[in-house]
Amino acid sequence: MSERGDDHQPVRAVPWARVLLLIPFVAMLWVSSYNFAQPTIAGIPFFYWYQLLWILIGAAIIGFVYALER
């Protein structure tokens, strides 16, 4: 094992940041908010591109929370 003390740093707890992780979860569970075919983007119905957009938003939120707690 290494003698350096910076190999493992404890997590800096930011409780409100972890609440942000619930946003994509709740957005996807609330199906009636995106159960539409219109508007379409490049022929892709809203129902599908909205879910794909939340994948990107969720990844950004996870990255933000990670950066805060690192």
N, C-alpha and C positions, 0 to 999 in steps of 0.2 A: 504494500500500500504506500501511497505517497505521503511524504512528510508535510506537504503544503497544507495550509489551513483553509484554502479557498476552493478545495475540490467539491465540497458539499456545503452549500449555504442553506440555512433554514428558510422556509417559505415565509415571506412577509405577508401576514394575513391582512387582506382588504375585504372585509365581509360584504360590503355593498357591491364590490366587483363581481363576486360570485353570483349575485342575484341577476346580473346581466345575462348569465348563461341560461336563465329560464326564458328569456325573450323569444328565441327561435323555437323552443319547445312549445310554448303557449301559442305562438303564431301558427304552428303546424297543426296543433290540436283543434284550433278554432276553424274548422273546415267551412262553415257557412260564410266566412269572410272572403274566401277565394274560390267558391264553387260556381264559377262563371266561365263561359267560353270566350267572351269578348272582354277586353280588347285582345287582339292577336298581335304578336311580333314575329315577323317573317313567317307567318302562317302557323305559328305555335300558339295554341289557345292559352288564355290567361292562367287557367288551372295548372298547367305544366310549367310555364316560365316563372310564375310566382314561387313555386316550390324550389325551382332551381336557383332563383335569386336568393332565397333564404339559406341555401347551402353556402353561398358566397358571404352573405351577411353573418351567418353563424361562424364561419371560419375567421372572419374579421373580428368578431366579438371574442372568440377564443384566444386569438392572438393578442388582443388588447388586454384581456384578463391575465394572460401569461406574462405580458410585459410589466403589468402592475405588480404582480406577485413575485417576480424574479428578483 
